[in-house]
Amino acid sequence: MAQLAASQVAVTVPVGSDLSTRRSVFKTHSISFHDKSWAPSLSLDLKTKNARLRNRPIICQSVQQTSVPKVNVSPLYLENAKEPPLNIHKPKEPYTATIVSVERIVGPKAPGETCHIVIDHGGNVPYWEGQSYGIIPPGENPKKPGSPHNVRLYSIASTRYGDTFDGKTASFCVRRAVYYDPETGKEDPSKNGVCSNFLCNSKPGDRVRVTGPSGKIMLLPEDNPNATHIMIATGTGIAPYRGYLRRMFMESVPTFKFNGLAWLFLGVANSDSLLYDDEFKKYLKDYPNNFRYDLALSREQKSKSGGKMYVQDKIEEYSDEIFKLLDTGAHIYFCGLKGMMPGIQETLKRVADQRGENWEEKLSQLKKNKQWHVEVY
């Protein structure tokens, strides 16, 4: 692997907002989460240096890029494949991986529970950013006695190198699916999500059957390192974007030197529901020219019309800029509950009408140009 620049040093990496996550997910790699900076003393010097550079008439974004320490990753042969790995392990012959850690990553006031789950696949189920794994929960399918449960797909929330940067782990962002009886208000475990509860209840060392990887729609295009990527997520739909952003801003990948714009829109209920917020704020601090981060907190913010703030409202706020970026080749991604799309499509159509454009024609062109990426569930 190419060596880090002379100004780069070994670093510590923040993972999420939950203290227990910071303490335990990456113990074996001695990564500290208590200090929000990856390289505290050097970062200050570098930022001062950058401040001087920014006062000059001409600046190059790559100057800022090289000044921020990044993490070494391996094995670098994971960069060699020309095509993404697909369905290495099929449902009839799944790979048995091991749970490394399960950590709650939302605060006490978040509706529901969301966990960051790391599994060890030993390098036997390689994947690319934006792909999904299938998980087969234990037990038999109640609709097909004697048969295993159906495969559940989960977007992978890490880069191909995993959270331990060695190509042997993969991460998921899983919200526990719980059903409450509308009449009694009590939880009905018989109707709870089988796979999400299995994963969120797992303990380190537990076994998990994995299939895949699958999916090409959400692969991160890397042919143009100066491209713009507009990422729109609701809740756990943040998963693939976490992988994108770690690859862009956290990892030292010699074959991919990102110098474009990554613009993330995240919609959740409230501040306690934010996912991987510490990581994203770190990128915002270190790469202000290359990363933008906008939140839609439905229970804390109001839209311009006075209603709850959803991602489509936040998109509408920046619609003129978004449309101009799309016209110049930007990629736009949507990931989350499928219920997010009608409101977003309606907003985009209204904006297009106001601009005197035909949305159906524009959408068709975006799809033709492979700028439009949607994965909803």
Secondary structure as the mmCIF struct_conf table of DSSP 4:
data_model
#
loop_
_struct_conf.conf_type_id
_struct_conf.id
_struct_conf.beg_label_comp_id
_struct_conf.beg_label_asym_id
_struct_conf.beg_label_seq_id
_struct_conf.end_label_comp_id
_struct_conf.end_label_asym_id
_struct_conf.end_label_seq_id
HELX_LH_PP_P HELX_LH_PP_P1 ALA A 2 ALA A 5
TURN_TY1_P TURN_TY1_P1 ALA A 6 SER A 7
BEND BEND1 SER A 17 SER A 17
HELX_RH_AL_P HELX_RH_AL_P1 LEU A 19 SER A 24
TURN_TY1_P TURN_TY1_P2 VAL A 25 PHE A 26
HELX_RH_3T_P HELX_RH_3T_P1 LYS A 27 HIS A 29
TURN_TY1_P TURN_TY1_P3 SER A 30 SER A 30
BEND BEND2 HIS A 34 LYS A 36
BEND BEND3 TRP A 38 ALA A 39
HELX_RH_AL_P HELX_RH_AL_P2 PRO A 40 ARG A 54
TURN_TY1_P TURN_TY1_P4 ASN A 55 ASN A 55
BEND BEND4 ARG A 56 PRO A 57
HELX_RH_AL_P HELX_RH_AL_P3 GLN A 61 SER A 67
BEND BEND5 VAL A 68 VAL A 68
STRN STRN1 VAL A 71 ASN A 72
HELX_RH_3T_P HELX_RH_3T_P2 LEU A 76 GLU A 79
BEND BEND6 LYS A 82 GLU A 83
BEND BEND7 ILE A 88 ILE A 88
STRN STRN2 HIS A 89 HIS A 89
TURN_TY1_P TURN_TY1_P5 PRO A 91 LYS A 92
BEND BEND8 GLU A 93 GLU A 93
STRN STRN3 TYR A 95 ARG A 104
BEND BEND9 VAL A 106 VAL A 106
TURN_TY1_P TURN_TY1_P6 PRO A 108 LYS A 109
BEND BEND10 ALA A 110 GLY A 112
STRN STRN4 THR A 114 ASP A 120
TURN_TY1_P TURN_TY1_P7 GLY A 122 GLY A 123
BEND BEND11 ASN A 124 VAL A 125
TURN_TY1_P TURN_TY1_P8 GLU A 129 GLY A 130
STRN STRN5 SER A 132 ILE A 136
BEND BEND12 PRO A 138 GLY A 139
STRN STRN6 GLU A 140 GLU A 140
TURN_TY1_P TURN_TY1_P9 PRO A 142 LYS A 143
BEND BEND13 LYS A 144 LYS A 144
TURN_TY1_P TURN_TY1_P10 PRO A 145 GLY A 146
BEND BEND14 SER A 147 SER A 147
STRN STRN7 PRO A 148 PRO A 148
HELX_LH_PP_P HELX_LH_PP_P2 HIS A 149 VAL A 151
STRN STRN8 ARG A 152 SER A 155
STRN STRN9 ILE A 156 ILE A 156
BEND BEND15 SER A 158 SER A 158
TURN_TY1_P TURN_TY1_P11 ARG A 160 PHE A 165
BEND BEND16 ASP A 166 LYS A 168
STRN STRN10 THR A 169 ARG A 175
STRN STRN11 TYR A 180 TYR A 180
TURN_TY1_P TURN_TY1_P12 PRO A 182 THR A 184
STRN STRN12 GLU A 187 GLU A 187
HELX_RH_3T_P HELX_RH_3T_P3 PRO A 189 LYS A 191
BEND BEND17 ASN A 192 ASN A 192
HELX_RH_AL_P HELX_RH_AL_P4 VAL A 194 ASN A 201
TURN_TY1_P TURN_TY1_P13 PRO A 204 GLY A 205
STRN STRN13 ARG A 207 SER A 214
BEND BEND18 LYS A 216 LYS A 216
TURN_TY1_P TURN_TY1_P14 ILE A 217 MET A 218
BEND BEND19 ASP A 223 ASP A 223
TURN_TY1_P TURN_TY1_P15 PRO A 225 ASN A 226
STRN STRN14 THR A 228 THR A 234
HELX_RH_3T_P HELX_RH_3T_P4 GLY A 235 ILE A 238
HELX_RH_AL_P HELX_RH_AL_P5 ALA A 239 LEU A 245
HELX_RH_PI_P HELX_RH_PI_P1 ARG A 246 MET A 250
STRN STRN15 GLU A 251 SER A 252
TURN_TY1_P TURN_TY1_P16 PRO A 254 THR A 255
BEND BEND20 GLY A 260 GLY A 260
STRN STRN16 LEU A 261 VAL A 268
BEND BEND21 ALA A 269 ASN A 270
HELX_RH_3T_P HELX_RH_3T_P5 SER A 271 SER A 273
BEND BEND22 LEU A 275 TYR A 276
HELX_RH_AL_P HELX_RH_AL_P6 ASP A 277 ASP A 286
TURN_TY1_P TURN_TY1_P17 PRO A 288 ASN A 290
STRN STRN17 PHE A 291 LEU A 297
TURN_TY1_P TURN_TY1_P18 SER A 298 GLU A 300
STRN STRN18 LYS A 302 LYS A 302
TURN_TY1_P TURN_TY1_P19 LYS A 304 SER A 305
BEND BEND23 GLY A 306 GLY A 307
STRN STRN19 LYS A 308 LYS A 308
HELX_RH_AL_P HELX_RH_AL_P7 VAL A 311 GLU A 317
TURN_TY1_P TURN_TY1_P20 TYR A 318 TYR A 318
HELX_RH_AL_P HELX_RH_AL_P8 SER A 319 ASP A 327
TURN_TY1_P TURN_TY1_P21 THR A 328 GLY A 329
STRN STRN20 HIS A 331 GLY A 336
TURN_TY1_P TURN_TY1_P22 LYS A 338 GLY A 339
HELX_RH_AL_P HELX_RH_AL_P9 MET A 340 GLN A 354
TURN_TY1_P TURN_TY1_P23 ARG A 355 GLY A 356
HELX_RH_AL_P HELX_RH_AL_P10 TRP A 359 LYS A 368
TURN_TY1_P TURN_TY1_P24 ASN A 369 LYS A 370
STRN STRN21 TRP A 372 VAL A 376
#
